[in-house]
Amino acid sequence: MTDVTTPETGSREARPTRASRPTGPTGSAPDPVAGSARPPRRRRSAESRRRLVALTMLAPALAGLVIFFAYPLVASIFYSFTRYNQLQEPEFVGLLNYKFLFTQDPQIGPAVVNTLWFVVILVPVRIVCGLLVAGLLSRAKTATGFWRTLFYLPALVPPVASVVAFVFLFNPGTGPVNQILRLFGIDGPLWFNDPAWSKPSLVIMGVWVMGDIMIIFLASLLDVPRDLYEAASLDGANGIQQVRHITLPTIAPVIGFAVVTGVIAALQYFTEAAVASGVASGKATIGGGTAAQLGYPGTSLLTYTELLYQHGFANFQFGYASAMAVVLFVITAVVLVFTMRRISVFRPEES
């Protein structure tokens, strides 16, 4: 304490010195910004460990994304501007590959038309048929497990085996399908050997292997609350009205998922068309051995990805094939964004 003479009183009063000022609980002066102090070092280290654990768990997925998606995409974009056959160094040619793709390749037109045909026809037919079968199975009272297994089993058959089996079944001369039709006095078509029937034949096969989408629809239908149907019945709604106002709105997200994945798969439709062309034409190899039978019969089964494969792995035109792959990627992304914007289940709900 120190004595200080004040001018107001002329007397001396005691004032606390620095050493006698009040201190905090630890003996130091209180910190005016103690409320904004940084978190303890122990808390920061715990957060760092959590981030490290999260990155470690995500590392395999991130590595796969970089190795199998990001790098091939960047490499395809680079090679699309070059002339490259994997035997010589890439030669930069600018937009020459894209110019040939859009203006000079005579096979692009049929390939694009056939691919769009599968998108417009195959995808809706599979969705409608899968939804109908799932609706019937959801109402089955007996042997439900047997019928679900029966309709799902074809989806487990490898695509190549399915195509080979269907080409045999629909053989115009010796196939059992045309033989059964002859019993009823019907002259069956040439199926996979007729340009007018080759794509519908693949659609029939696509309906046969619809078990994957059917089982998803079945799970969504079984998840619809029964109380909604009971309330609608009490209000006098018939079966069609219940489907329209209860079933379809409830499973709309599943239908949207089926549409998006179906469109993406149809744009990349390759295995079934390529194998059907090779087997129906009498050749069992795909690639260089089927150059003369590409898209058989005629060009009715020539798809965009089949033509891409032919240029890349049969003709070793990897620069041009990369340009086709880049265009396919862009078109798929545009169609995907357009589809998701058009389908209401992918739009945010209005507040």
DODRENVEX-615596 format. One record per residue (C-alpha): residue number from 1; x, y, z; residue in three letters. Coordinates in steps of 0.25 Angstrom, whole numbers, plus 5000, padded with zeros to 4 digits. Example, Ala and Ser with C-alpha at 12.3 -4.5 7.8 and 13.67 -1.06 7.14 Angstrom:
BEGIN
REC    i    c1    c2    c3   aa
REC    1  5049  4982  5031  ALA
REC    2  5055  4996  5029  SER
END
This chain:
BEGIN
REC    i    c1    c2    c3   aa
REC    1  5000  5000  5000  MET
REC    2  5005  5014  4997  THR
REC    3  5001  5028  5003  ASP
REC    4  4996  5038  4993  VAL
REC    5  4992  5052  4996  THR
REC    6  4979  5056  4989  THR
REC    7  4977  5071  4985  PRO
REC    8  4962  5070  4989  GLU
REC    9  4965  5067  5003  THR
REC   10  4979  5070  5005  GLY
REC   11  4981  5057  5013  SER
REC   12  4988  5044  5010  ARG
REC   13  4980  5032  5006  GLU
REC   14  4984  5018  5003  ALA
REC   15  4984  5012  4989  ARG
REC   16  4987  4997  4986  PRO
REC   17  5001  4995  4979  THR
REC   18  5002  4985  4967  ARG
REC   19  5007  4974  4976  ALA
REC   20  4994  4975  4985  SER
REC   21  4984  4976  4973  ARG
REC   22  4974  4964  4973  PRO
REC   23  4978  4952  4965  THR
REC   24  4972  4941  4958  GLY
REC   25  4970  4927  4965  PRO
REC   26  4984  4923  4960  THR
REC   27  4991  4936  4965  GLY
REC   28  4992  4943  4952  SER
REC   29  4984  4955  4947  ALA
REC   30  4970  4952  4941  PRO
REC   31  4970  4951  4926  ASP
REC   32  4960  4961  4920  PRO
REC   33  4958  4952  4908  VAL
REC   34  4957  4938  4916  ALA
REC   35  4944  4935  4909  GLY
REC   36  4950  4935  4895  SER
REC   37  4962  4926  4899  ALA
REC   38  4966  4915  4890  ARG
REC   39  4962  4901  4893  PRO
REC   40  4971  4893  4901  PRO
REC   41  4982  4886  4893  ARG
REC   42  4976  4872  4898  ARG
REC   43  4963  4876  4891  ARG
REC   44  4970  4880  4878  ARG
REC   45  4978  4867  4878  SER
REC   46  4966  4859  4879  ALA
REC   47  4959  4866  4867  GLU
REC   48  4972  4863  4859  SER
REC   49  4971  4849  4863  ARG
REC   50  4957  4848  4858  ARG
REC   51  4960  4854  4845  ARG
REC   52  4972  4845  4843  LEU
REC   53  4963  4833  4846  VAL
REC   54  4952  4838  4836  ALA
REC   55  4962  4840  4825  LEU
REC   56  4968  4826  4828  THR
REC   57  4955  4820  4826  MET
REC   58  4952  4828  4814  LEU
REC   59  4966  4825  4808  ALA
REC   60  4962  4812  4800  PRO
REC   61  4950  4819  4794  ALA
REC   62  4957  4832  4790  LEU
REC   63  4969  4824  4784  ALA
REC   64  4959  4816  4776  GLY
REC   65  4952  4828  4772  LEU
REC   66  4965  4835  4767  VAL
REC   67  4971  4822  4761  ILE
REC   68  4958  4817  4754  PHE
REC   69  4951  4829  4751  PHE
REC   70  4958  4842  4752  ALA
REC   71  4971  4838  4745  TYR
REC   72  4964  4830  4733  PRO
REC   73  4955  4842  4731  LEU
REC   74  4967  4852  4730  VAL
REC   75  4975  4842  4721  ALA
REC   76  4963  4840  4712  SER
REC   77  4961  4855  4710  ILE
REC   78  4976  4856  4707  PHE
REC   79  4976  4845  4697  TYR
REC   80  4964  4850  4690  SER
REC   81  4972  4861  4685  PHE
REC   82  4983  4852  4679  THR
REC   83  4985  4840  4669  ARG
REC   84  4989  4829  4678  TYR
REC   85  4990  4814  4675  ASN
REC   86  4998  4809  4688  GLN
REC   87  5010  4806  4680  LEU
REC   88  5015  4820  4677  GLN
REC   89  5015  4833  4684  GLU
REC   90  5002  4841  4684  PRO
REC   91  5002  4851  4673  GLU
REC   92  4994  4864  4676  PHE
REC   93  4983  4866  4665  VAL
REC   94  4974  4876  4672  GLY
REC   95  4959  4875  4669  LEU
REC   96  4961  4865  4657  LEU
REC   97  4955  4853  4665  ASN
REC   98  4943  4861  4669  TYR
REC   99  4941  4867  4655  LYS
REC  100  4941  4853  4649  PHE
REC  101  4932  4848  4660  LEU
REC  102  4921  4858  4657  PHE
REC  103  4923  4860  4642  THR
REC  104  4929  4848  4635  GLN
REC  105  4928  4835  4643  ASP
REC  106  4917  4828  4635  PRO
REC  107  4914  4818  4646  GLN
REC  108  4911  4828  4657  ILE
REC  109  4897  4831  4652  GLY
REC  110  4891  4816  4653  PRO
REC  111  4899  4814  4666  ALA
REC  112  4893  4827  4673  VAL
REC  113  4879  4823  4668  VAL
REC  114  4880  4809  4673  ASN
REC  115  4885  4814  4686  THR
REC  116  4873  4824  4688  LEU
REC  117  4864  4813  4684  TRP
REC  118  4868  4805  4696  PHE
REC  119  4867  4817  4705  VAL
REC  120  4853  4820  4700  VAL
REC  121  4847  4806  4699  ILE
REC  122  4855  4797  4708  LEU
REC  123  4856  4805  4720  VAL
REC  124  4841  4808  4722  PRO
REC  125  4837  4794  4718  VAL
REC  126  4846  4788  4729  ARG
REC  127  4841  4798  4739  ILE
REC  128  4826  4796  4736  VAL
REC  129  4827  4781  4736  CYS
REC  130  4836  4780  4748  GLY
REC  131  4825  4789  4755  LEU
REC  132  4814  4780  4751  LEU
REC  133  4820  4767  4755  VAL
REC  134  4824  4774  4768  ALA
REC  135  4810  4778  4771  GLY
REC  136  4805  4764  4768  LEU
REC  137  4815  4758  4777  LEU
REC  138  4812  4768  4788  SER
REC  139  4798  4763  4788  ARG
REC  140  4801  4748  4788  ALA
REC  141  4795  4740  4799  LYS
REC  142  4802  4726  4797  THR
REC  143  4816  4721  4792  ALA
REC  144  4821  4736  4793  THR
REC  145  4835  4731  4794  GLY
REC  146  4834  4722  4783  PHE
REC  147  4829  4732  4773  TRP
REC  148  4839  4743  4777  ARG
REC  149  4850  4733  4775  THR
REC  150  4845  4729  4762  LEU
REC  151  4844  4743  4757  PHE
REC  152  4857  4747  4763  TYR
REC  153  4866  4736  4758  LEU
REC  154  4868  4740  4743  PRO
REC  155  4875  4753  4748  ALA
REC  156  4886  4744  4754  LEU
REC  157  4889  4738  4740  VAL
REC  158  4901  4744  4734  PRO
REC  159  4897  4754  4722  PRO
REC  160  4905  4746  4712  VAL
REC  161  4899  4733  4716  ALA
REC  162  4885  4739  4715  SER
REC  163  4888  4745  4701  VAL
REC  164  4893  4731  4696  VAL
REC  165  4881  4724  4702  ALA
REC  166  4871  4734  4696  PHE
REC  167  4878  4733  4682  VAL
REC  168  4876  4718  4683  PHE
REC  169  4861  4719  4688  LEU
REC  170  4858  4729  4677  PHE
REC  171  4865  4722  4665  ASN
REC  172  4856  4724  4653  PRO
REC  173  4858  4710  4648  GLY
REC  174  4860  4700  4660  THR
REC  175  4857  4709  4672  GLY
REC  176  4845  4704  4681  PRO
REC  177  4838  4718  4681  VAL
REC  178  4835  4717  4666  ASN
REC  179  4832  4702  4667  GLN
REC  180  4822  4705  4678  ILE
REC  181  4816  4717  4669  LEU
REC  182  4815  4707  4657  ARG
REC  183  4806  4698  4666  LEU
REC  184  4796  4710  4666  PHE
REC  185  4797  4713  4651  GLY
REC  186  4806  4725  4653  ILE
REC  187  4819  4727  4645  ASP
REC  188  4829  4733  4654  GLY
REC  189  4839  4744  4650  PRO
REC  190  4853  4743  4649  LEU
REC  191  4856  4749  4662  TRP
REC  192  4871  4752  4664  PHE
REC  193  4873  4750  4649  ASN
REC  194  4863  4761  4645  ASP
REC  195  4867  4776  4646  PRO
REC  196  4852  4779  4650  ALA
REC  197  4852  4768  4661  TRP
REC  198  4866  4768  4667  SER
REC  199  4864  4780  4676  LYS
REC  200  4850  4775  4681  PRO
REC  201  4856  4762  4684  SER
REC  202  4866  4768  4693  LEU
REC  203  4855  4776  4700  VAL
REC  204  4848  4762  4702  ILE
REC  205  4861  4757  4709  MET
REC  206  4862  4770  4717  GLY
REC  207  4848  4767  4723  VAL
REC  208  4852  4753  4726  TRP
REC  209  4864  4758  4734  VAL
REC  210  4856  4769  4741  MET
REC  211  4858  4762  4755  GLY
REC  212  4868  4772  4760  ASP
REC  213  4858  4784  4758  ILE
REC  214  4846  4776  4762  MET
REC  215  4852  4772  4776  ILE
REC  216  4854  4787  4779  ILE
REC  217  4840  4790  4775  PHE
REC  218  4835  4779  4783  LEU
REC  219  4842  4784  4796  ALA
REC  220  4837  4798  4794  SER
REC  221  4822  4793  4792  LEU
REC  222  4823  4785  4804  LEU
REC  223  4828  4797  4812  ASP
REC  224  4815  4805  4808  VAL
REC  225  4807  4807  4821  PRO
REC  226  4794  4798  4821  ARG
REC  227  4787  4809  4829  ASP
REC  228  4787  4818  4817  LEU
REC  229  4779  4807  4808  TYR
REC  230  4769  4805  4819  GLU
REC  231  4766  4820  4821  ALA
REC  232  4765  4821  4806  ALA
REC  233  4755  4809  4805  SER
REC  234  4747  4816  4816  LEU
REC  235  4746  4828  4808  ASP
REC  236  4741  4821  4796  GLY
REC  237  4754  4820  4788  ALA
REC  238  4755  4809  4778  ASN
REC  239  4767  4801  4774  GLY
REC  240  4772  4810  4763  ILE
REC  241  4770  4822  4771  GLN
REC  242  4778  4816  4783  GLN
REC  243  4789  4813  4773  VAL
REC  244  4789  4827  4767  ARG
REC  245  4788  4835  4780  HIS
REC  246  4795  4825  4790  ILE
REC  247  4804  4815  4784  THR
REC  248  4811  4823  4773  LEU
REC  249  4814  4836  4781  PRO
REC  250  4819  4827  4793  THR
REC  251  4829  4819  4784  ILE
REC  252  4832  4831  4775  ALA
REC  253  4847  4832  4780  PRO
REC  254  4849  4817  4776  VAL
REC  255  4843  4819  4762  ILE
REC  256  4852  4831  4760  GLY
REC  257  4864  4823  4764  PHE
REC  258  4860  4812  4754  ALA
REC  259  4859  4822  4743  VAL
REC  260  4872  4829  4746  VAL
REC  261  4880  4816  4747  THR
REC  262  4872  4810  4735  GLY
REC  263  4876  4822  4726  VAL
REC  264  4890  4821  4730  ILE
REC  265  4891  4806  4727  ALA
REC  266  4884  4808  4713  ALA
REC  267  4893  4818  4709  LEU
REC  268  4905  4808  4712  GLN
REC  269  4897  4796  4706  TYR
REC  270  4908  4787  4700  PHE
REC  271  4909  4773  4705  THR
REC  272  4895  4768  4701  GLU
REC  273  4896  4774  4687  ALA
REC  274  4910  4770  4684  ALA
REC  275  4908  4756  4688  VAL
REC  276  4895  4755  4680  ALA
REC  277  4901  4760  4668  SER
REC  278  4912  4750  4669  GLY
REC  279  4904  4738  4672  VAL
REC  280  4893  4741  4662  ALA
REC  281  4903  4743  4651  SER
REC  282  4910  4730  4654  GLY
REC  283  4922  4735  4661  LYS
REC  284  4925  4734  4675  ALA
REC  285  4936  4744  4677  THR
REC  286  4935  4759  4680  ILE
REC  287  4944  4769  4675  GLY
REC  288  4953  4768  4663  GLY
REC  289  4947  4755  4658  GLY
REC  290  4934  4761  4657  THR
REC  291  4938  4774  4649  ALA
REC  292  4929  4769  4637  ALA
REC  293  4917  4766  4646  GLN
REC  294  4917  4778  4654  LEU
REC  295  4903  4781  4659  GLY
REC  296  4897  4769  4651  TYR
REC  297  4887  4768  4645  PRO
REC  298  4891  4780  4637  GLY
REC  299  4893  4791  4647  THR
REC  300  4881  4788  4655  SER
REC  301  4889  4784  4668  LEU
REC  302  4900  4794  4666  LEU
REC  303  4901  4802  4679  THR
REC  304  4910  4814  4682  TYR
REC  305  4918  4807  4692  THR
REC  306  4920  4795  4683  GLU
REC  307  4925  4804  4672  LEU
REC  308  4934  4811  4683  LEU
REC  309  4940  4797  4686  TYR
REC  310  4942  4794  4672  GLN
REC  311  4950  4806  4669  HIS
REC  312  4958  4805  4682  GLY
REC  313  4961  4790  4683  PHE
REC  314  4959  4785  4669  ALA
REC  315  4965  4796  4660  ASN
REC  316  4974  4802  4671  PHE
REC  317  4969  4816  4669  GLN
REC  318  4970  4820  4684  PHE
REC  319  4970  4835  4681  GLY
REC  320  4957  4834  4673  TYR
REC  321  4951  4824  4684  ALA
REC  322  4955  4834  4695  SER
REC  323  4948  4845  4688  ALA
REC  324  4935  4836  4687  MET
REC  325  4937  4833  4702  ALA
REC  326  4937  4847  4705  VAL
REC  327  4925  4850  4697  VAL
REC  328  4918  4839  4704  LEU
REC  329  4922  4844  4717  PHE
REC  330  4917  4858  4714  VAL
REC  331  4903  4853  4708  ILE
REC  332  4901  4844  4720  THR
REC  333  4904  4855  4730  ALA
REC  334  4894  4864  4723  VAL
REC  335  4883  4854  4722  VAL
REC  336  4885  4850  4736  LEU
REC  337  4884  4865  4741  VAL
REC  338  4872  4867  4732  PHE
REC  339  4865  4854  4737  THR
REC  340  4867  4858  4752  MET
REC  341  4862  4872  4749  ARG
REC  342  4849  4867  4742  ARG
REC  343  4846  4856  4753  ILE
REC  344  4840  4863  4765  SER
REC  345  4846  4853  4775  VAL
REC  346  4860  4859  4773  PHE
REC  347  4856  4873  4775  ARG
REC  348  4856  4880  4789  PRO
REC  349  4842  4881  4795  GLU
REC  350  4836  4895  4795  GLU
REC  351  4835  4901  4809  SER
END
